[in-house]
Structure formats: structure tokens, C-alpha cells
Amino acid sequence: MRALISDIHSNMEALTAVFADIDANGADEVFFLGDLVGYGPEPEACVDLVIKRATRGIKGNHDFALINGPYGFNYIAAEAIHCQRDTMLPKCLIMCFKKKSRWKYLDPLLKHLLLQFH
């Protein structure tokens, strides 16, 4: 069985509850449909969990904005993206391997359209 998740917006509490439900229902594949980041307080923890649990995914507009800038976003959404970009952006050569791995996960999602249903 497959499960679809989307619009997480950095809400780790909700994401954890969703994965608990997915596990309880026996889904063996999880597809991520975008907007992993935005608004919520825990973007890095959410990205780490989705990297670990999702089989395939695509980039949502908030994920795209994190990488490229929040063009066309309202003030509140843009401010959330700026704050999360400041938190997540790898800024040093040493001690930021985890940050780089998150960035490398999010950046190509839209380019390669990894969501492929069999």
C-alpha cells in the first residue's frame, strides 16, 4: 500500500502523527507531494524525517522558494521562507554536512520529478 503526504510546512508534530498513522495502516511506500518547508518551527527535522521515510517526492512552491527566493509570496509566507532559509542554508565548510545533505535533497526535486507511480 502507498501513502501520500504533502503540505507539511515544517510541522514536525503533525508529520510524526501522520507517519504513526501510516505505520499503523501498513503502508510500505510514502510519496511526498511538496511543501515540506514553510511556516512551522522545525524545517530541518521534517526534512530529515522525509528523507528517511519517503520513497519519492516532488518540490512544492515553498520548497522552491527556499532554494530560489519567495517571489510572489505574501509578506508572512516570504518572512517564513527567509527565516527558514537562514536556518537551513549551509554557511560553512566544516560542520555543515547535514545541512548540505538537506539542501541537496530539496534542490533537485522539481528538476527531476522523482514522483513516478508504477
C-alpha positions as CSV (number, residue, x, y, z in Angstrom):
1,M,0.0,0.0,0.0
2,R,1.1,3.5,-0.8
3,A,0.7,6.7,1.3
4,L,0.7,10.3,0.0
5,I,1.8,13.2,2.2
6,S,2.0,16.9,1.4
7,D,1.9,20.4,2.9
8,I,4.0,19.6,5.9
9,H,5.2,23.2,6.2
10,S,7.8,22.3,8.9
11,N,5.3,21.0,11.4
12,M,7.2,18.1,13.0
13,E,4.4,17.2,15.5
14,A,1.9,16.7,12.7
15,L,4.4,14.9,10.5
16,T,5.2,12.5,13.3
17,A,1.5,11.8,13.8
18,V,1.0,11.2,10.1
19,F,3.9,8.7,10.0
20,A,2.5,6.9,13.0
21,D,-0.8,6.5,11.2
22,I,0.9,5.4,8.0
23,D,2.8,2.8,10.0
24,A,-0.4,1.6,11.8
25,N,-2.1,1.1,8.4
26,G,0.8,-0.8,6.9
27,A,1.8,1.4,4.0
28,D,5.1,0.3,2.5
29,E,5.8,3.3,0.3
30,V,5.4,7.0,1.1
31,F,5.2,9.6,-1.7
32,F,5.9,13.3,-0.8
33,L,3.9,15.8,-2.8
34,G,5.6,19.1,-1.9
35,D,5.7,21.9,0.6
36,L,8.0,20.3,3.2
37,V,9.2,23.7,4.5
38,G,7.4,26.9,5.3
39,Y,5.7,28.5,8.3
40,G,6.4,25.9,11.0
41,P,9.3,25.8,13.5
42,E,11.1,22.6,12.6
43,P,12.1,22.6,8.9
44,E,15.4,20.6,9.4
45,A,13.7,17.8,11.5
46,C,10.9,17.5,8.9
47,V,13.4,17.3,6.0
48,D,15.4,14.6,7.8
49,L,12.3,12.5,8.5
50,V,11.0,12.8,5.0
51,I,14.5,11.9,3.6
52,K,14.4,8.8,5.8
53,R,10.8,7.7,5.1
54,A,9.6,8.9,1.7
55,T,10.3,6.8,-1.4
56,R,9.8,9.6,-3.9
57,G,8.9,13.3,-3.9
58,I,8.3,16.5,-5.8
59,K,9.1,20.1,-4.8
60,G,6.3,22.4,-3.7
61,N,6.2,26.1,-4.1
62,H,7.6,26.7,-0.6
63,D,10.4,24.2,-1.2
64,F,11.2,26.0,-4.4
65,A,11.1,29.4,-2.6
66,L,13.6,28.1,0.0
67,I,16.1,27.4,-2.8
68,N,15.3,30.3,-5.2
69,G,13.6,33.0,-3.1
70,P,10.0,33.7,-2.2
71,Y,9.0,35.6,-5.3
72,G,5.3,36.3,-5.4
73,F,4.7,35.2,-1.8
74,N,2.7,37.4,0.6
75,Y,4.6,39.1,3.4
76,I,4.0,36.4,6.0
77,A,4.9,33.5,3.8
78,A,8.0,35.3,2.5
79,E,9.2,36.1,6.0
80,A,8.8,32.4,7.0
81,I,10.9,31.4,4.0
82,H,13.6,33.9,4.8
83,C,13.7,32.6,8.4
84,Q,13.9,29.0,7.3
85,R,16.5,29.8,4.6
86,D,18.6,31.4,7.3
87,T,18.3,28.3,9.5
88,M,18.9,25.7,6.8
89,L,21.4,27.3,4.4
90,P,24.9,25.7,4.7
91,K,27.2,28.6,5.6
92,C,30.5,27.0,6.4
93,L,32.9,24.4,5.0
94,I,33.2,22.5,8.3
95,M,30.4,21.2,10.5
96,C,27.6,21.6,7.9
97,F,27.4,18.3,6.2
98,K,23.9,17.6,7.4
99,K,22.7,21.0,6.2
100,K,24.2,20.3,2.8
101,S,22.5,16.9,2.6
102,R,19.1,18.6,3.2
103,W,19.8,21.2,0.6
104,K,20.9,18.5,-1.9
105,Y,17.6,16.6,-1.2
106,L,15.3,19.6,-1.7
107,D,17.0,21.3,-4.7
108,P,16.6,18.7,-7.4
109,L,13.1,17.5,-6.5
110,L,11.3,19.6,-9.2
111,K,14.1,19.3,-11.8
112,H,13.9,15.5,-11.9
113,L,10.3,14.9,-11.0
114,L,11.1,11.9,-8.8
115,L,7.4,11.1,-8.3
116,Q,6.8,8.1,-10.5
117,F,3.9,5.8,-9.9
118,H,4.4,2.3,-11.0
